[in-house]
Amino acid sequence: MTVQKDLQKAVAAAESAKGTYASFAQSTDDNTAKQMFEQMSSDMDRHIGQLNARLGVTAQNQLNQQSEQG
């Protein structure tokens, strides 16, 4: 259960970072900085997807273990 909770925390942190980067992108007038923060926000989408995929694998593994024990 710990791995699943840790992954959930990582997803929440990544979503928070994404929101922060998006906010920075909106609040700056510097086009170079805006592009950098938009790219960082986009990168976080990829990270969140990877974390959620791993979370799904972890959840499936736990279900398999429970059915083997039961």
TALIN-V553591 format. One record per pair of residues at least 12 apart in sequence whose C-alpha atoms are under 6 Angstrom apart, sorted by the first residue. I is the first residue (numbers start at 1). GAP is how many residues later the second one is. D is the distance in Angstrom with one decimal. If there is no record, write none. Layout:
# TALIN-V553591
i gap d
I GAP D
I GAP D
This chain:
# TALIN-V553591
i gap d
11 37 5.8
18 23 4.7
18 26 5.6
21 16 5.2
21 20 5.4
22 19 5.9
25 12 5.2
25 13 5.9
